[in-house]
Amino acid sequence: MIVDLHCHSTASDGVLAPSLVVERAHGRGIELLALTDHDTLEGLDEAHAAASALGIRLINGIELSCQWNGATIHVLGYGFSRTAPALLSAIAALHDGRWRRAELIAERLAAKGMPAALDGARAVQQELGDSGNAPARPHFAEFLVRAGHVRDRAEAFRKWLGAGKLGDVKQHWPSLEQTVSTLREADAWISLAHPWQYAFTRSKRRRLVADFVQAGGHALEVVNGMQPLEQVGGLTILAREFGLKASAGSDFHAPGDWSELGLYRPLPEDLSPLWRCFDHECRRSAAS
């Protein structure tokens, strides 16, 4: 079975509408898909309608932002109740925070001689599909290209929007423990997203995984797109050590980008795939 448990649409920072993401996944032979937009459920209704029409199985998904030891961490939730009060409350708070972050990015860019960035980024976002969510850094990057401030998106991130740059506005996300608790209240399966993408030492990454397990997490995203094999190997070791399920996904955002739907390195055979739990009763964690 071809599975993809990590992808994005125009509901957050992807470039395809939710229905088009589902259509593309279907065309690539994917049988089980999770749409995991950042901090929003906005695209799920459209995605479910498309999935039903095409006969592809879609499960509820989300990628929530949180903080751990001063760093921004992403946690993936699957198969949850979309009406869970704790989840809806958390998403509302994240929605407001993302708008404030977008406003601060625009203010900082304006102070450097790049005015109207919020309106420009919002226009880019709306060209892709109407969304009530705040524009994200990729939308600001495209605005900077169009306005002639940079040559391309890579330069936009390198000079203005990347980690540690002027547009890297730190958000007051909830804690890792709060976010895992929110997803548990929604009866979700919970995976730690792309653990190797955080600029951590091996020992710090292990502490993150240990705290994630202590909070009640269930799985590691052992495979994220075509990441290097040594990273897959390192995460496999952590999954074995902590007795975690393994999840995998492309982290698809756009055609021709760093990954493609359904394209990621093979999951090591001795690991237990998280998606098997979507149909069977699995023990969620020692803390359950």
Secondary structure, 3 states (H helix, E strand, C coil): CCEECCECCCCCCCCCCHHHHHHHHHHCCCCEEEECCECCCCCHHHHHHHHHHHCCEEEEEEEEEEEECCEEEEEEEECCCCCCHHHHHHHHHHHHHHHHHHHHHHHHHHHCCCCCHHHHHHHHHHHHCCCCCCCCHHHHHHHHHHCCCCCCHHHHHHHHHCCCCCCCCCCCCCEHHHHHHHHHHCCCEEEECCCCCCCCCHHHHHHHHHHHHHHCCCEEEEEECCCCHHHHHHHHHHHHHHCCEEEEECCECCCCCCCCCCCCCCCCCCCCEHHHHHCCCCCCCCCC
